Amino acid sequence: MESGSVRTIVAESVALIRTGVVACLDSQDDIEVVADVKQASHVLPLARFLQPQVAVIAASLPGQDGFTIAQALHEALPSCRSLILSGLARKFVGGQVQAVGSLR
C-alpha cells in the first residue's frame, strides 16, 4: 500500500462478513486494512497501537456494542472516524451513531 493510504481497522464477529469487508477494502488502492478483529475487547488496544484513520465497527460485537466502542475510540483517538455496520434499517441507529460523535 502507498503511504497515503487510509489506515483502517475492521471489527466484525461474523467471519464471512468480516472477510468480505476486508477483501472489499483491500481491493482499493487508497485503503489499507491494518487489522481485523472479531471481539470488542481487541478494538481499542489495537487502535491505540496501530493509529488507524478509520474504524469499521459492527453494531453488535461479543462483549460490547459497536456504539460504545465507537465512543471509546472517539475519546482515545479523536482523529479516527468510525463507520458502524448494522443490518438494522431503523432511524435510531443513526441517532446512536451521531450521539457518539461518529457522524459530523
PyMOL commands that set and color helices and strands:
alter all, ss='L'
color gray80, all
select helices_A, chain A and resi 15-26+40-50+66-76+91-99
alter helices_A, ss='H'
color red, helices_A
select strands_A, chain A and resi 6-11+31-37+54-58+60-61+64-65+81-85
alter strands_A, ss='S'
color yellow, strands_A
deselect
rebuild
show_as cartoon
